[in-house]
Amino acid sequence: MSQKYHFTVAGHEFDLSWDEVHEMLRTLKAQPVRKVYIKSWNKKFPVKQVLHEAVKGLIRTGFTTEAAVRVLTKIGFEPIEE
């Protein structure tokens, strides 16, 4: 099991690990990519969609793409820019 990291984004405190995000993405339908995404399960997921789905109560318009990239990079994903 991968390490959990603690974050604060848009006033919400939460802990995330690569394992739990990766597993959550298994059944999630990927939305269209606009600019920055991660790959998981052979699909491209927009970084904001991933963070929004992973953190309950986090409003998608309340955080930036940069915040999502920071969190996902820290837990081990490699964001890609189209």
N, C-alpha and C positions, 0 to 999 in steps of 0.2 A: 504494500500500500504506500502511495506517495505521501509526502509531507503536506500538512495543511499549513496555509499561510493566513495571517490576519490582515484584513484590509478595511479601509474606510473610504467609501465612495458616495458622494452626494448625501452625506450625513448618516449613511447606513454602515454599521459595522458588521462584518461577516468573516467567516473562515471558509476557504476553498482549497481543494487539492485537485491535481491533474486527474487522478482516478475518478473522482466523483463527477467532474465536468465531462470527461470522456464518456463515461457510462450514460450520463444524462443525454448526451448527443446521439446515442445509438438509435433512439426511436423518434428523435426530433426531426421534423421536416425543415430542411434548410430554406431560408428565404433568399430572394435574389441578392447577389453581392453587388454593392455599389462601389466600394473602394478597398476596404481592408477586411480580410477574412482569415480564418484558420481552417486547416483540413483535419477532418476526423471521420472515420468510417467511410473513407473514399468520397466524402462530400465536402463542399465548401460552405462554411457558415460565417455570416457577417459577425464581426466581433461584438457589436452591440447586441445582436440577437442572443449570442451565447451568454453574455453577462446578465442580460435581462432575465433569461430563463433560469440561470443558475442561482440568482439571488432573489428570493421572493420578496416582494414589496419595493423593489428598486424600479422606479419609473424610468422607462427607456429614454425619454426626452430630458431627464434630469441629470444625465452624465454624458461625457464626451467620448468620442472614439478613442482619444488618447488615454482616457482613464481605463477603458476596456482593454486596450493594448497593454497597458502597464500591468494590470491584474493577470491577464492571460499569459504574458511573457514570464512573469514571476513564478507562476505555477508550472511552467514548462512547455507551453505551446509556442509556436513560431508564427506570429502574424505575418501575412503576405499582403502586399499592396498591389492591386491590379494596375 
